[in-house]
């Protein structure tokens, strides 16, 4: 029996629910099941490799230096859409009560304080089991999940893993790092923005994460940071239109029975490499007063120099850098890797051509097995990965109770 069960689940008994993944999706689902659906806390566990809820979320968002979230206040860690606004009026929330319009996007500090309050109030740490899933076996009345720390059985399993451990590295960046160049990805677990050395640094990327991290670096090193974008700023308030969380677009999405076309709809709906107008305004102001240099160009290759690295651009120019920071997002292949491949093969779980699960309206992949996050996007749609997506997923998963 996995470490952490002692005194909580007796030998031979099963959990009602095991959630694999302890990020935004796993943490939200644990709160939703225990506090909204009334599942006993002792019957729910969240399997995660990290000690604390939201570990990677906290690390990555701190690295970006964001001031406000891109989502509205309604998309918070609680199933009550007004929970964050209510918290902002309390003694602890009032000093941080800051929203930006339109859409009431909360300040990052306020959002983080609200998350920690929910984790503490609802004792979500007590629901966690530390470990990584390494395999699954089907039982007569559920699933046995093999982990790095042992095994655990549950009647229902939700696979809620994300893309957060598959940062996208362009080939030129891999080559540069192999040659000894100082290049890091913003979404590497070992990277800390505060460790970027003094001197010329280059942030590579064209979306909100790239702009926010470049502004944060420029605040500490004015005039020494370059933001290198492949395209001019693309202005959109969100990464997909709000119609994708309502029947406006989802009805047509669900009427499409070809999963290749659904994937095309998802790709077409996402505004990759985009930024809201307030962040674009901050970038323009920083460029105008000389704190930040903004270049629009492509990278054809890179090489090391005696003092750092040199990026060779499509325009024929080159750019020197002591440090290169990638803000190039995540690789799009289905998360889970080899262990999930083995489960798919062994039990014939249906997948689309891109390897992503084909699930029913309640996100069931097989009896007692459901998904959330990226694994649910062929059913939930383009917002599946974010806060709006986990709320849509929770409603569907909860319908199985």
C-alpha positions as CSV (number, residue, x, y, z in Angstrom):
1,X,0.0,0.0,0.0
2,X,1.3,3.4,-0.9
3,X,3.0,5.6,1.8
4,X,0.5,8.0,3.2
5,X,-2.4,5.6,3.5
6,X,-1.6,4.5,7.0
7,X,-4.5,5.3,9.3
8,X,-6.6,6.6,6.5
9,X,-7.5,3.7,4.2
10,X,-7.4,0.2,5.6
11,X,-5.7,-2.6,3.8
12,X,-8.0,-4.3,1.3
13,X,-10.3,-1.2,1.0
14,X,-10.4,1.2,-2.0
15,X,-10.6,4.9,-2.4
16,X,-13.7,6.2,-4.1
17,X,-11.7,8.6,-6.2
18,X,-8.0,8.9,-7.1
19,X,-6.9,12.0,-9.0
20,X,-3.6,11.7,-10.8
21,X,-2.0,15.2,-11.0
22,X,-2.0,17.9,-8.3
23,X,-1.9,21.1,-10.3
24,X,-4.8,23.5,-10.9
25,X,-7.0,20.7,-12.3
26,X,-6.3,18.1,-9.6
27,X,-6.5,20.5,-6.8
28,X,-9.8,22.0,-8.1
29,X,-11.3,18.6,-8.6
30,X,-10.4,17.5,-5.0
31,X,-12.2,20.6,-3.6
32,X,-15.1,20.1,-6.0
33,X,-15.7,16.4,-5.1
34,X,-15.3,16.8,-1.3
35,X,-17.1,20.2,-0.8
36,X,-19.6,20.4,-3.6
37,X,-20.4,16.7,-4.3
38,X,-20.1,15.6,-0.7
39,X,-17.6,12.8,-1.2
40,X,-15.9,12.0,2.1
41,X,-12.4,13.4,2.3
42,X,-11.0,10.1,3.4
43,X,-12.2,8.5,0.1
44,X,-10.4,11.0,-2.1
45,X,-6.7,11.4,-2.8
46,X,-4.6,13.4,-5.2
47,X,-1.4,11.7,-6.5
48,X,1.3,14.2,-7.3
49,X,5.1,14.3,-7.4
50,X,5.3,17.5,-5.5
51,X,5.0,18.2,-1.8
52,X,2.5,21.1,-2.1
53,X,-0.6,21.7,-4.2
54,X,0.0,23.9,-7.2
55,X,3.8,23.6,-7.0
56,X,4.5,24.0,-10.7
57,X,1.8,26.6,-11.1
58,X,3.4,28.7,-8.4
59,X,6.9,28.3,-9.7
60,X,6.1,29.1,-13.3
61,X,3.8,32.0,-12.7
62,X,6.3,33.6,-10.3
63,X,9.0,33.3,-13.0
64,X,6.8,35.2,-15.4
65,X,6.4,38.2,-13.1
66,X,2.8,38.6,-14.0
67,X,0.8,41.4,-12.4
68,X,-2.7,40.2,-13.3
69,X,-4.1,36.9,-14.5
70,X,-5.4,36.6,-18.0
71,X,-8.7,35.0,-16.8
72,X,-11.6,36.7,-15.0
73,X,-12.2,36.5,-11.3
74,X,-14.9,33.9,-11.9
75,X,-12.3,31.4,-13.0
76,X,-10.7,30.7,-9.6
77,X,-9.9,27.6,-7.6
78,X,-13.3,27.5,-5.9
79,X,-16.5,26.1,-7.5
80,X,-18.3,29.4,-6.5
81,X,-17.5,31.9,-9.2
82,X,-17.8,34.8,-6.7
83,X,-15.5,33.2,-4.2
84,X,-12.5,35.4,-5.2
85,X,-14.5,38.6,-5.1
86,X,-15.9,37.7,-1.7
87,X,-12.4,36.9,-0.4
88,X,-11.2,40.3,-1.7
89,X,-13.6,42.0,0.7
90,X,-12.2,40.2,3.8
91,X,-9.5,41.3,6.1
92,X,-6.9,39.2,4.4
93,X,-8.0,39.9,0.9
94,X,-8.8,43.6,1.2
95,X,-5.1,44.8,1.0
96,X,-4.7,42.9,-2.2
97,X,-8.2,43.6,-3.7
98,X,-7.1,44.7,-7.2
99,X,-8.8,43.9,-10.5
100,X,-8.3,45.1,-14.0
101,X,-11.1,45.7,-16.4
102,X,-12.7,44.6,-18.6
103,X,-13.7,41.2,-17.3
104,X,-12.5,41.7,-13.7
105,X,-9.1,40.0,-14.1
106,X,-7.6,39.6,-10.6
107,X,-4.2,40.7,-9.4
108,X,-1.8,37.8,-9.2
109,X,-1.1,38.5,-5.5
110,X,-4.8,38.4,-4.7
111,X,-5.3,35.2,-6.7
112,X,-2.4,33.5,-5.0
113,X,-3.6,34.5,-1.5
114,X,-7.1,33.2,-2.3
115,X,-5.7,29.8,-3.5
116,X,-3.7,29.4,-0.3
117,X,-6.8,30.3,1.8
118,X,-8.8,27.6,0.1
119,X,-6.0,25.0,0.5
120,X,-5.8,25.7,4.2
121,X,-9.5,26.2,4.9
122,X,-10.5,22.9,3.2
123,X,-7.4,21.0,4.3
124,X,-6.5,20.0,0.7
125,X,-3.0,19.1,1.7
126,X,-4.4,16.2,3.7
127,X,-5.8,14.7,0.5
128,X,-2.4,14.4,-1.2
129,X,-0.3,11.3,-1.8
130,X,3.3,12.0,-3.0
131,X,4.4,10.0,-6.0
132,X,4.2,9.6,-9.8
133,X,2.0,7.2,-11.7
134,X,3.9,4.5,-13.5
135,X,1.1,2.2,-14.6
136,X,-2.5,1.1,-14.1
137,X,-4.2,-2.3,-13.9
138,X,-7.9,-2.8,-14.3
139,X,-9.8,-4.4,-11.4
140,X,-13.3,-5.8,-11.2
141,X,-14.5,-2.7,-9.5
142,X,-12.0,0.0,-10.3
143,X,-8.3,0.5,-11.0
144,X,-5.0,-0.2,-9.3
145,X,-2.5,2.6,-10.0
146,X,1.2,1.8,-9.8
147,X,3.3,4.6,-8.5
148,X,6.9,5.4,-7.6
149,X,5.9,4.9,-4.0
150,X,3.8,1.8,-4.2
151,X,0.2,1.0,-5.4
152,X,-3.2,2.4,-4.6
153,X,-6.6,1.2,-5.7
154,X,-9.7,3.3,-6.4
155,X,-13.2,2.8,-7.9
156,X,-12.8,5.9,-10.0
157,X,-9.6,7.4,-11.4
158,X,-9.3,10.9,-12.9
159,X,-6.1,11.5,-15.0
160,X,-5.6,15.2,-14.7
161,X,-2.0,15.6,-15.8
162,X,-1.0,18.6,-17.9
163,X,1.7,19.7,-20.3
164,X,3.7,21.4,-17.5
165,X,6.7,19.0,-17.7
166,X,7.1,19.2,-21.5
167,X,8.5,22.6,-22.2
168,X,9.0,23.3,-26.0
169,X,12.7,23.7,-27.0
170,X,13.4,24.8,-30.5
171,X,16.2,22.8,-32.2
172,X,18.5,25.8,-32.3
173,X,18.1,26.2,-28.5
174,X,19.0,22.5,-27.9
175,X,22.1,22.9,-30.1
176,X,23.1,26.1,-28.3
177,X,22.7,24.5,-24.8
178,X,24.7,21.4,-25.9
179,X,27.5,23.7,-27.0
180,X,27.6,25.4,-23.6
181,X,25.5,28.4,-24.2
182,X,23.5,29.8,-21.3
183,X,19.9,29.1,-22.4
184,X,17.0,28.2,-20.2
185,X,13.3,27.7,-20.5
186,X,10.9,29.7,-18.4
187,X,9.0,26.5,-17.8
188,X,11.9,24.4,-16.6
189,X,11.6,23.4,-12.9
190,X,15.2,24.4,-12.2
191,X,15.0,27.9,-13.7
192,X,14.7,30.9,-11.5
193,X,14.2,34.3,-13.0
194,X,16.2,35.9,-10.2
195,X,19.3,33.9,-11.3
196,X,19.5,35.6,-14.7
197,X,23.0,37.2,-14.7
198,X,23.7,40.8,-15.3
199,X,24.3,41.8,-18.9
200,X,22.5,41.4,-22.1
201,X,19.6,38.9,-22.0
202,X,17.2,37.9,-24.7
203,X,13.6,36.6,-24.1
204,X,12.3,34.5,-27.0
205,X,8.6,34.3,-27.6
206,X,5.6,36.4,-28.7
207,X,2.8,35.6,-26.2
208,X,1.8,37.0,-22.9
209,X,4.3,34.9,-21.0
210,X,7.2,36.2,-23.0
211,X,6.2,39.8,-22.7
212,X,5.5,39.6,-18.9
213,X,8.8,37.9,-18.2
214,X,10.7,40.3,-20.4
215,X,9.1,43.2,-18.5
216,X,10.0,41.6,-15.2
217,X,13.7,41.2,-16.3
218,X,13.8,44.7,-17.7
219,X,12.6,46.1,-14.3
220,X,15.8,44.8,-12.7
221,X,18.1,45.5,-15.7
222,X,16.7,48.4,-17.7
223,X,18.1,48.7,-21.2
224,X,19.7,45.3,-21.1
225,X,16.8,43.0,-22.1
226,X,15.6,42.2,-25.6
227,X,12.3,40.6,-26.4
228,X,12.6,38.7,-29.7
229,X,9.2,38.0,-31.3
230,X,8.5,36.2,-34.6
231,X,5.5,38.4,-35.3
232,X,4.0,41.7,-34.4
233,X,1.9,41.8,-31.2
234,X,-1.4,39.9,-31.6
235,X,-4.0,41.5,-29.3
236,X,-6.7,39.3,-27.8
237,X,-8.2,39.6,-24.3
238,X,-8.1,35.8,-23.7
239,X,-6.4,32.8,-25.4
240,X,-9.8,31.8,-26.8
241,X,-13.1,33.5,-27.3
242,X,-15.6,33.3,-24.4
243,X,-18.0,31.5,-26.7
244,X,-15.9,28.4,-26.2
245,X,-17.2,28.1,-22.6
246,X,-20.9,28.3,-23.7
247,X,-23.2,26.7,-26.2
248,X,-22.3,29.5,-28.6
249,X,-19.4,27.5,-30.0
250,X,-19.5,24.2,-28.1
251,X,-22.7,23.0,-29.7
252,X,-21.1,23.1,-33.2
253,X,-18.0,21.5,-31.7
254,X,-19.9,18.6,-30.3
255,X,-21.9,18.1,-33.5
256,X,-18.6,17.4,-35.3
257,X,-17.9,13.6,-35.1
258,X,-14.6,13.6,-36.9
259,X,-11.9,14.1,-34.2
260,X,-9.3,15.3,-36.7
261,X,-11.7,18.2,-37.5
262,X,-12.3,18.8,-33.8
263,X,-8.5,19.1,-33.4
264,X,-8.4,21.6,-36.3
265,X,-11.2,23.6,-34.6
266,X,-9.2,23.7,-31.3
267,X,-6.1,24.9,-33.1
268,X,-8.0,27.5,-35.0
269,X,-9.8,28.8,-31.8
270,X,-6.6,29.3,-29.7
271,X,-4.9,32.7,-30.0
272,X,-1.4,31.4,-29.7
273,X,1.3,34.0,-29.1
274,X,-1.3,36.7,-28.2
275,X,-1.4,39.3,-25.4
276,X,-4.2,41.5,-23.9
277,X,-4.1,45.2,-24.6
278,X,-2.9,46.2,-21.1
279,X,0.2,44.0,-21.4
280,X,0.8,45.4,-24.9
281,X,0.6,48.9,-23.4
282,X,3.2,48.1,-20.8
283,X,5.5,46.6,-23.4
284,X,5.1,49.7,-25.6
285,X,5.8,52.1,-22.7
286,X,8.9,50.1,-21.7
287,X,10.2,50.1,-25.3
288,X,9.5,53.9,-25.6
289,X,11.5,54.8,-22.5
290,X,14.4,52.5,-23.3
291,X,13.8,49.9,-20.5
292,X,13.1,47.1,-23.1
293,X,14.2,46.5,-26.7
294,X,11.6,44.7,-28.9
295,X,12.6,43.0,-32.1
296,X,10.5,41.2,-34.6
297,X,12.6,38.5,-36.3
298,X,13.2,34.8,-36.6
299,X,16.1,32.7,-35.3
300,X,17.9,30.7,-37.9
301,X,20.7,29.4,-35.6
302,X,22.8,30.2,-32.6
303,X,26.5,29.9,-31.6
304,X,28.6,30.4,-28.5
305,X,31.1,33.3,-28.1
306,X,33.7,34.2,-25.6
307,X,31.2,36.3,-23.7
308,X,28.0,34.3,-24.1
309,X,25.9,33.4,-27.1
310,X,25.0,34.9,-30.5
311,X,21.6,34.4,-32.2
312,X,21.6,34.5,-36.0
313,X,18.4,36.0,-37.3
314,X,16.4,35.5,-40.4
315,X,17.0,39.2,-41.4
316,X,20.7,38.6,-41.5
317,X,21.3,40.4,-38.3
318,X,22.7,38.8,-35.1
319,X,22.0,39.4,-31.5
320,X,24.4,38.9,-28.6
321,X,23.2,37.6,-25.2
322,X,24.7,36.5,-21.9
323,X,21.5,34.7,-21.2
324,X,18.7,33.4,-23.5
325,X,15.3,32.7,-21.8
326,X,12.8,30.7,-23.8
327,X,9.1,31.5,-23.4
328,X,8.1,29.2,-26.2
329,X,5.3,27.3,-24.5
330,X,4.9,23.5,-24.3
331,X,5.1,20.6,-26.7
332,X,1.7,19.6,-27.9
333,X,2.0,15.8,-27.7
334,X,-0.3,14.0,-25.4
335,X,1.0,14.1,-21.8
336,X,1.6,10.9,-19.8
337,X,4.3,9.3,-21.9
338,X,5.3,5.7,-21.8
339,X,3.1,4.6,-18.8
340,X,0.0,5.9,-20.3
341,X,0.9,4.5,-23.7
342,X,1.1,1.1,-22.1
343,X,-2.4,1.5,-20.5
344,X,-3.9,2.5,-23.8
345,X,-2.4,-0.5,-25.6
346,X,-3.2,-3.0,-22.9
347,X,-6.9,-2.0,-22.5
348,X,-7.6,-0.7,-26.0
349,X,-8.5,2.8,-24.8
350,X,-9.8,4.8,-27.8
351,X,-7.6,7.7,-29.1
352,X,-7.6,10.1,-32.0
353,X,-4.9,10.2,-34.6
354,X,-2.9,12.6,-32.4
355,X,-2.9,10.2,-29.5
356,X,-5.4,12.2,-27.3
357,X,-8.3,10.3,-25.6
358,X,-11.7,9.9,-27.2
359,X,-14.1,10.2,-24.3
360,X,-17.8,10.5,-23.8
361,X,-19.8,13.5,-22.7
362,X,-18.9,12.7,-19.0
363,X,-15.2,12.5,-19.9
364,X,-15.2,8.7,-19.3
365,X,-12.4,7.0,-21.2
366,X,-13.3,3.6,-19.8
367,X,-15.4,2.3,-16.9
368,X,-14.2,4.1,-13.8
369,X,-11.6,6.1,-15.7
370,X,-12.1,9.8,-16.6
371,X,-9.8,12.7,-17.7
372,X,-9.4,16.4,-17.2
373,X,-7.1,19.1,-18.6
374,X,-5.4,18.6,-22.0
375,X,-6.5,14.9,-22.0
376,X,-10.1,16.1,-22.2
377,X,-9.8,18.7,-24.9
378,X,-11.3,16.7,-27.7
379,X,-14.5,16.8,-25.7
380,X,-14.2,20.0,-23.6
381,X,-12.8,22.1,-26.4
382,X,-10.1,24.8,-26.7
383,X,-10.3,26.0,-23.1
384,X,-9.8,22.5,-21.6
385,X,-6.4,23.3,-20.2
386,X,-7.2,26.4,-18.2
387,X,-9.4,27.4,-15.3
388,X,-12.6,27.6,-17.4
389,X,-11.8,24.1,-18.7
390,X,-11.5,22.5,-15.3
391,X,-14.9,24.0,-14.3
392,X,-16.4,22.5,-17.4
393,X,-14.7,19.2,-16.7
394,X,-15.8,19.1,-13.1
395,X,-19.5,19.5,-14.1
396,X,-19.2,16.6,-16.5
397,X,-17.3,14.4,-14.0
398,X,-19.7,15.3,-11.2
399,X,-22.6,14.1,-13.4
400,X,-21.4,10.5,-12.9
401,X,-22.2,10.6,-9.2
